Amino acid sequence: MFASLPKIFDKSFVIGFLLPVMILLIAFAWLFPSIAILAPLHSSSVKDDALGKLPYLILLSYGLAILLMMGNDGLYRLLEGYHLPAWLSARLRGRHDRMRQAYHDEWVPLMERWRNEQDAFPQADQDRANYLRRRLVEDYPPMRSHVMPTMFGNVITAFEAYPFEVYGADGTPAWLRMASVIPKDFVAELDDARSQVNLLMNGVFLLPLVAVAAADRTTQGTPWRDLGRAAASFHLSGWRLEWQAVLAVLAAFLV
């Protein structure tokens, strides 16, 4: 088992799992400089004690990235909405079902007009019909019973149903056969796309940790009494926004 660990250290692993872990550790290194093992990430000078902790930091990063990869399927299912409370899932499903139905109700009469009018059908209406069709195919599954409570889940479900809708083939078993014969260049493109999705998905789960930690440091480091007095007397010119607060807002915004 341990002998096979270096084999997973490829481009997809670095982008999808190791990079978000490193972003998290760098943020924590600057927010909590007292954490000794993170010293190499925030030390302005190369010191022997910092270099001595570097191997442990590498092992920590590698281990966290592997744990993140092991929980990949669970994180996907969480984002797809499988583990939401029943009442919340039902409410979100209803919301997305209404959106899907609105697209469908607008698209059907446009297509009927397009069939009847042919060349006389306005270009603007053609573009609108094509847009609605893309949204129905790319953003939502074809059956109402398959609508998921999250947008991410609906896109994944639509992606899984697309081969059957277009080619009449079940995508899951068809992919198992295709995976053994598709060109290596195409496999590399698929791996790159998957690594980018993993990067964004892992960021959704890790960035809130950065936002909470930065907000906590901002709360502890702000002299609220002095700030309140300055605000009451409208003398805020000497105050500046701390970088921890900026980091907290930025991390929350990116989520």
C-alpha beads as a LAMMPS data file, in Angstrom:
LAMMPS data file: protein, C-alpha beads

255 atoms
254 bonds

1 atom types
1 bond types

-500.0 500.0 xlo xhi
-500.0 500.0 ylo yhi
-500.0 500.0 zlo zhi

Masses

1 110.0

Atoms # bond

1 1 1 0.000 0.000 0.000
2 1 1 2.650 2.534 1.031
3 1 1 4.809 1.585 -1.961
4 1 1 2.023 2.733 -4.287
5 1 1 1.596 6.166 -2.690
6 1 1 4.251 7.898 -4.853
7 1 1 2.396 6.742 -7.974
8 1 1 -0.560 9.019 -7.257
9 1 1 1.687 12.072 -7.108
10 1 1 0.809 13.314 -10.604
11 1 1 -0.490 16.551 -12.098
12 1 1 -4.121 15.800 -11.257
13 1 1 -3.248 15.035 -7.630
14 1 1 -1.169 18.200 -7.277
15 1 1 -3.846 20.491 -8.755
16 1 1 -6.917 18.852 -7.296
17 1 1 -5.753 17.982 -3.781
18 1 1 -2.252 19.153 -2.876
19 1 1 -2.764 22.747 -4.066
20 1 1 -5.876 23.436 -1.922
21 1 1 -4.124 21.861 1.068
22 1 1 -1.094 24.106 0.540
23 1 1 -3.323 27.185 0.282
24 1 1 -4.949 26.198 3.571
25 1 1 -1.609 25.615 5.305
26 1 1 -0.107 28.875 4.016
27 1 1 -3.122 30.815 5.261
28 1 1 -2.924 29.138 8.673
29 1 1 0.838 29.708 8.810
30 1 1 0.336 33.465 8.538
31 1 1 -2.733 33.537 10.759
32 1 1 -1.146 31.400 13.488
33 1 1 2.629 31.982 13.370
34 1 1 3.019 30.172 16.697
35 1 1 2.375 26.800 15.010
36 1 1 5.939 25.548 14.780
37 1 1 5.489 23.011 11.989
38 1 1 4.171 25.743 9.654
39 1 1 7.176 28.007 10.259
40 1 1 8.785 27.387 6.813
41 1 1 5.668 28.850 5.150
42 1 1 5.794 32.255 6.823
43 1 1 9.406 32.706 7.947
44 1 1 10.999 35.655 6.159
45 1 1 14.455 34.150 6.525
46 1 1 15.777 30.638 6.117
47 1 1 16.719 29.327 9.538
48 1 1 18.014 25.968 10.616
49 1 1 15.023 25.303 12.863
50 1 1 12.607 26.154 10.051
51 1 1 14.465 23.926 7.615
52 1 1 14.399 21.128 10.159
53 1 1 10.608 21.247 10.171
54 1 1 10.372 21.200 6.374
55 1 1 10.278 17.368 6.001
56 1 1 7.465 17.172 8.547
57 1 1 5.593 19.918 6.726
58 1 1 5.935 18.032 3.435
59 1 1 4.634 14.847 5.055
60 1 1 1.760 16.791 6.622
61 1 1 0.802 18.330 3.287
62 1 1 1.038 15.015 1.496
63 1 1 -0.985 13.234 4.183
64 1 1 -3.753 15.845 4.230
65 1 1 -3.953 15.751 0.443
66 1 1 -4.306 11.948 0.511
67 1 1 -7.049 12.193 3.149
68 1 1 -8.802 14.764 0.986
69 1 1 -8.574 12.426 -1.979
70 1 1 -9.910 9.501 0.064
71 1 1 -12.954 11.563 0.999
72 1 1 -13.472 12.770 -2.565
73 1 1 -16.603 10.723 -3.274
74 1 1 -18.199 11.752 -0.003
75 1 1 -17.541 15.430 -0.706
76 1 1 -19.060 15.076 -4.161
77 1 1 -22.202 13.494 -2.737
78 1 1 -22.419 16.206 -0.099
79 1 1 -22.268 18.937 -2.732
80 1 1 -24.792 17.073 -4.862
81 1 1 -27.236 17.283 -1.957
82 1 1 -27.545 13.650 -0.913
83 1 1 -26.924 14.318 2.774
84 1 1 -29.160 17.335 3.319
85 1 1 -32.020 17.202 5.847
86 1 1 -35.240 15.915 4.293
87 1 1 -37.148 19.186 4.731
88 1 1 -34.346 21.257 3.200
89 1 1 -33.813 18.785 0.375
90 1 1 -37.519 18.849 -0.509
91 1 1 -37.606 22.644 -0.525
92 1 1 -34.503 22.956 -2.705
93 1 1 -35.716 20.231 -5.069
94 1 1 -38.978 22.119 -5.495
95 1 1 -37.103 25.331 -6.263
96 1 1 -34.942 23.708 -8.932
97 1 1 -37.931 21.828 -10.341
98 1 1 -39.765 25.122 -10.795
99 1 1 -36.749 26.619 -12.546
100 1 1 -36.473 23.600 -14.835
101 1 1 -40.187 23.707 -15.593
102 1 1 -40.013 27.432 -16.381
103 1 1 -37.259 26.775 -18.924
104 1 1 -39.283 23.931 -20.415
105 1 1 -42.543 25.927 -20.611
106 1 1 -40.786 28.764 -22.418
107 1 1 -38.829 26.474 -24.752
108 1 1 -41.739 24.316 -26.019
109 1 1 -43.802 27.102 -27.684
110 1 1 -40.642 28.598 -29.189
111 1 1 -39.815 25.262 -30.807
112 1 1 -43.361 24.914 -32.100
113 1 1 -43.123 28.343 -33.726
114 1 1 -39.698 27.496 -35.130
115 1 1 -41.077 24.353 -36.798
116 1 1 -44.029 26.232 -38.263
117 1 1 -42.299 29.422 -39.387
118 1 1 -38.965 27.902 -40.494
119 1 1 -36.874 30.650 -42.168
120 1 1 -39.230 33.398 -40.989
121 1 1 -38.491 32.615 -37.357
122 1 1 -36.604 35.602 -35.861
123 1 1 -32.925 35.089 -35.092
124 1 1 -33.347 36.459 -31.571
125 1 1 -35.993 33.821 -30.826
126 1 1 -33.751 31.130 -32.301
127 1 1 -30.941 32.178 -29.971
128 1 1 -33.345 32.167 -27.027
129 1 1 -34.629 28.682 -27.911
130 1 1 -31.071 27.375 -28.218
131 1 1 -30.150 28.934 -24.885
132 1 1 -33.138 27.371 -23.140
133 1 1 -32.361 23.986 -24.661
134 1 1 -28.756 24.174 -23.436
135 1 1 -29.942 25.012 -19.942
136 1 1 -32.362 22.071 -19.964
137 1 1 -29.719 19.646 -21.236
138 1 1 -26.668 20.905 -19.331
139 1 1 -28.172 22.087 -16.034
140 1 1 -31.030 19.692 -15.323
141 1 1 -31.801 15.968 -15.730
142 1 1 -34.492 15.044 -18.288
143 1 1 -36.862 13.566 -15.685
144 1 1 -38.457 15.593 -12.888
145 1 1 -37.993 12.709 -10.460
146 1 1 -34.213 13.008 -10.897
147 1 1 -33.995 16.709 -9.985
148 1 1 -31.453 17.245 -7.218
149 1 1 -31.552 19.837 -4.416
150 1 1 -28.326 21.590 -5.510
151 1 1 -27.206 23.083 -8.792
152 1 1 -24.031 21.033 -8.677
153 1 1 -26.048 17.849 -8.244
154 1 1 -28.322 18.733 -11.154
155 1 1 -25.372 19.397 -13.451
156 1 1 -23.798 16.048 -12.497
157 1 1 -27.111 14.224 -13.035
158 1 1 -27.601 15.963 -16.394
159 1 1 -24.067 14.986 -17.373
160 1 1 -24.770 11.355 -16.506
161 1 1 -28.047 11.351 -18.454
162 1 1 -26.682 13.153 -21.530
163 1 1 -25.373 10.043 -23.387
164 1 1 -28.759 8.341 -23.115
165 1 1 -30.651 11.457 -24.206
166 1 1 -28.450 12.105 -27.238
167 1 1 -27.105 8.688 -28.241
168 1 1 -29.497 6.268 -26.552
169 1 1 -26.689 4.673 -24.538
170 1 1 -26.436 4.409 -20.753
171 1 1 -23.400 6.508 -19.901
172 1 1 -22.092 4.512 -16.919
173 1 1 -21.638 1.075 -18.555
174 1 1 -20.699 2.678 -21.880
175 1 1 -17.915 4.633 -20.216
176 1 1 -16.439 1.492 -18.667
177 1 1 -15.994 0.099 -22.175
178 1 1 -14.807 3.346 -23.743
179 1 1 -12.226 4.036 -21.044
180 1 1 -10.057 1.176 -22.286
181 1 1 -9.920 2.350 -25.912
182 1 1 -9.982 6.158 -25.859
183 1 1 -6.712 7.928 -26.851
184 1 1 -4.256 8.875 -24.136
185 1 1 -4.394 12.555 -25.132
186 1 1 -8.131 12.591 -24.515
187 1 1 -7.637 10.840 -21.173
188 1 1 -5.172 13.573 -20.207
189 1 1 -7.741 16.248 -21.077
190 1 1 -10.356 14.480 -18.961
191 1 1 -7.910 14.247 -16.046
192 1 1 -7.155 17.967 -16.329
193 1 1 -10.865 18.800 -16.300
194 1 1 -11.460 16.525 -13.314
195 1 1 -8.536 18.036 -11.409
196 1 1 -9.966 21.535 -11.914
197 1 1 -13.354 20.405 -10.604
198 1 1 -11.629 18.782 -7.612
199 1 1 -9.727 22.008 -6.943
200 1 1 -12.924 24.069 -6.912
201 1 1 -14.833 21.479 -4.886
202 1 1 -12.114 21.168 -2.249
203 1 1 -11.898 24.946 -2.116
204 1 1 -15.598 25.066 -1.215
205 1 1 -14.853 22.975 1.886
206 1 1 -11.452 24.415 2.862
207 1 1 -11.974 28.135 2.278
208 1 1 -14.621 28.419 5.018
209 1 1 -11.957 27.187 7.458
210 1 1 -9.697 30.016 6.323
211 1 1 -12.545 32.537 6.576
212 1 1 -13.477 31.439 10.112
213 1 1 -9.847 31.415 11.282
214 1 1 -9.178 34.848 9.777
215 1 1 -12.369 36.245 11.282
216 1 1 -11.373 34.838 14.689
217 1 1 -7.934 36.444 14.486
218 1 1 -9.515 39.730 13.432
219 1 1 -11.959 39.583 16.338
220 1 1 -9.218 38.864 18.867
221 1 1 -6.791 41.440 17.500
222 1 1 -9.183 44.368 17.170
223 1 1 -9.359 46.828 20.120
224 1 1 -13.145 47.110 19.950
225 1 1 -13.428 49.643 22.774
226 1 1 -10.974 52.045 21.129
227 1 1 -12.620 51.460 17.762
228 1 1 -16.029 52.217 19.233
229 1 1 -14.774 55.457 20.735
230 1 1 -13.172 56.476 17.456
231 1 1 -16.358 55.686 15.565
232 1 1 -18.475 57.646 18.037
233 1 1 -16.280 60.704 17.588
234 1 1 -15.930 60.150 13.811
235 1 1 -12.139 59.877 14.079
236 1 1 -11.531 56.771 11.982
237 1 1 -8.854 58.260 9.733
238 1 1 -6.088 56.613 11.761
239 1 1 -7.616 53.164 11.540
240 1 1 -6.781 50.772 8.751
241 1 1 -8.291 47.441 7.791
242 1 1 -6.135 44.557 8.992
243 1 1 -5.052 41.962 6.466
244 1 1 -6.748 39.221 8.494
245 1 1 -10.101 40.918 7.941
246 1 1 -9.397 41.219 4.220
247 1 1 -8.500 37.532 4.097
248 1 1 -11.698 36.574 5.923
249 1 1 -13.865 38.553 3.499
250 1 1 -11.970 37.290 0.462
251 1 1 -12.195 33.635 1.536
252 1 1 -15.919 33.966 2.276
253 1 1 -16.481 35.668 -1.086
254 1 1 -14.636 32.939 -3.016
255 1 1 -16.767 30.238 -1.410

Bonds

1 1 1 2
2 1 2 3
3 1 3 4
4 1 4 5
5 1 5 6
6 1 6 7
7 1 7 8
8 1 8 9
9 1 9 10
10 1 10 11
11 1 11 12
12 1 12 13
13 1 13 14
14 1 14 15
15 1 15 16
16 1 16 17
17 1 17 18
18 1 18 19
19 1 19 20
20 1 20 21
21 1 21 22
22 1 22 23
23 1 23 24
24 1 24 25
25 1 25 26
26 1 26 27
27 1 27 28
28 1 28 29
29 1 29 30
30 1 30 31
31 1 31 32
32 1 32 33
33 1 33 34
34 1 34 35
35 1 35 36
36 1 36 37
37 1 37 38
38 1 38 39
39 1 39 40
40 1 40 41
41 1 41 42
42 1 42 43
43 1 43 44
44 1 44 45
45 1 45 46
46 1 46 47
47 1 47 48
48 1 48 49
49 1 49 50
50 1 50 51
51 1 51 52
52 1 52 53
53 1 53 54
54 1 54 55
55 1 55 56
56 1 56 57
57 1 57 58
58 1 58 59
59 1 59 60
60 1 60 61
61 1 61 62
62 1 62 63
63 1 63 64
64 1 64 65
65 1 65 66
66 1 66 67
67 1 67 68
68 1 68 69
69 1 69 70
70 1 70 71
71 1 71 72
72 1 72 73
73 1 73 74
74 1 74 75
75 1 75 76
76 1 76 77
77 1 77 78
78 1 78 79
79 1 79 80
80 1 80 81
81 1 81 82
82 1 82 83
83 1 83 84
84 1 84 85
85 1 85 86
86 1 86 87
87 1 87 88
88 1 88 89
89 1 89 90
90 1 90 91
91 1 91 92
92 1 92 93
93 1 93 94
94 1 94 95
95 1 95 96
96 1 96 97
97 1 97 98
98 1 98 99
99 1 99 100
100 1 100 101
101 1 101 102
102 1 102 103
103 1 103 104
104 1 104 105
105 1 105 106
106 1 106 107
107 1 107 108
108 1 108 109
109 1 109 110
110 1 110 111
111 1 111 112
112 1 112 113
113 1 113 114
114 1 114 115
115 1 115 116
116 1 116 117
117 1 117 118
118 1 118 119
119 1 119 120
120 1 120 121
121 1 121 122
122 1 122 123
123 1 123 124
124 1 124 125
125 1 125 126
126 1 126 127
127 1 127 128
128 1 128 129
129 1 129 130
130 1 130 131
131 1 131 132
132 1 132 133
133 1 133 134
134 1 134 135
135 1 135 136
136 1 136 137
137 1 137 138
138 1 138 139
139 1 139 140
140 1 140 141
141 1 141 142
142 1 142 143
143 1 143 144
144 1 144 145
145 1 145 146
146 1 146 147
147 1 147 148
148 1 148 149
149 1 149 150
150 1 150 151
151 1 151 152
152 1 152 153
153 1 153 154
154 1 154 155
155 1 155 156
156 1 156 157
157 1 157 158
158 1 158 159
159 1 159 160
160 1 160 161
161 1 161 162
162 1 162 163
163 1 163 164
164 1 164 165
165 1 165 166
166 1 166 167
167 1 167 168
168 1 168 169
169 1 169 170
170 1 170 171
171 1 171 172
172 1 172 173
173 1 173 174
174 1 174 175
175 1 175 176
176 1 176 177
177 1 177 178
178 1 178 179
179 1 179 180
180 1 180 181
181 1 181 182
182 1 182 183
183 1 183 184
184 1 184 185
185 1 185 186
186 1 186 187
187 1 187 188
188 1 188 189
189 1 189 190
190 1 190 191
191 1 191 192
192 1 192 193
193 1 193 194
194 1 194 195
195 1 195 196
196 1 196 197
197 1 197 198
198 1 198 199
199 1 199 200
200 1 200 201
201 1 201 202
202 1 202 203
203 1 203 204
204 1 204 205
205 1 205 206
206 1 206 207
207 1 207 208
208 1 208 209
209 1 209 210
210 1 210 211
211 1 211 212
212 1 212 213
213 1 213 214
214 1 214 215
215 1 215 216
216 1 216 217
217 1 217 218
218 1 218 219
219 1 219 220
220 1 220 221
221 1 221 222
222 1 222 223
223 1 223 224
224 1 224 225
225 1 225 226
226 1 226 227
227 1 227 228
228 1 228 229
229 1 229 230
230 1 230 231
231 1 231 232
232 1 232 233
233 1 233 234
234 1 234 235
235 1 235 236
236 1 236 237
237 1 237 238
238 1 238 239
239 1 239 240
240 1 240 241
241 1 241 242
242 1 242 243
243 1 243 244
244 1 244 245
245 1 245 246
246 1 246 247
247 1 247 248
248 1 248 249
249 1 249 250
250 1 250 251
251 1 251 252
252 1 252 253
253 1 253 254
254 1 254 255
